[in-house]
């Protein structure tokens, strides 16, 4: 009886040991490993958010201009600056003057009857091909000085003018009008030669002449158009709104002038300023101006 009981107890003991080993997942003779320290959590690297790319602001869409229209005044051109003198003053926010003391504003006109004076637009944001196709500078003028003086005694309309806005500085291109039909052309620069090939040193003598269809004893509108590669000078007449007086082509180092009929009237070295700029310069004449306008198309 005792022997049987011992056997039973032995069997139970063995069963309990086997069960315990199975529950722990270890063999009876294995050492239990110490609990491992968990690895440190790595700090995530912040990914830089790329700056949004600025959307380019498109420039103005230029109105198409055909080769036939190029260089001609356009009726729907944008008015950039205008002065009609009707309020008896000059708009100094849009125009600058030189020798202002010689300017008299009376009866809706600008009168310059002594010594000299000039008026020019303050606008400088020109951009041929980006902002506009071309620029127009115009004024209505008549002249009461009727003495047969030197060519420089005149009403000068300038394009590509220097910052001084007068013709006694190089770089500008000018047409000088007086009471008669004779118009003097000043190509600018210091390289003008006379008919004998001699270099002319006096600014007031660096010129040649063309003929206008009408004189300036009565009011006429004079307009110069700058297209970047050429200048076009016009006047209105009794029968034609824009009579072409002169076309000036810039061909690299060359400057070539053509008359109304397309005939070449002058060729010389191009020393004219590259940036558009305009002025009216009345020099020792008696001139009367209305409606000074700068336009862009």
Secondary structure, DSSP 8 states (H G I E B T S, - for coil): -HHHHHHHHHHHHHHHHHHHHHHHTS-TT-------------------------------------TTTTTS--TT-EEEEEE--TTSS--TTTEEEESGGG-EEETTEEEE-SSEEEEEE------BTTTBS-EEEEEEEEE-------TTSEEEEEES--TT-STTSTT-EEEEE-SSSEEEEE--SS--B-TTS-B---GGG--EEEE-SS-SSS-EEEEEEE-SSEEEEEE--SS-SSEEEEEEEEETTEEEEE-TTS-EEEEEE----SS--EEEEEESS-EEEEEEEEEE-
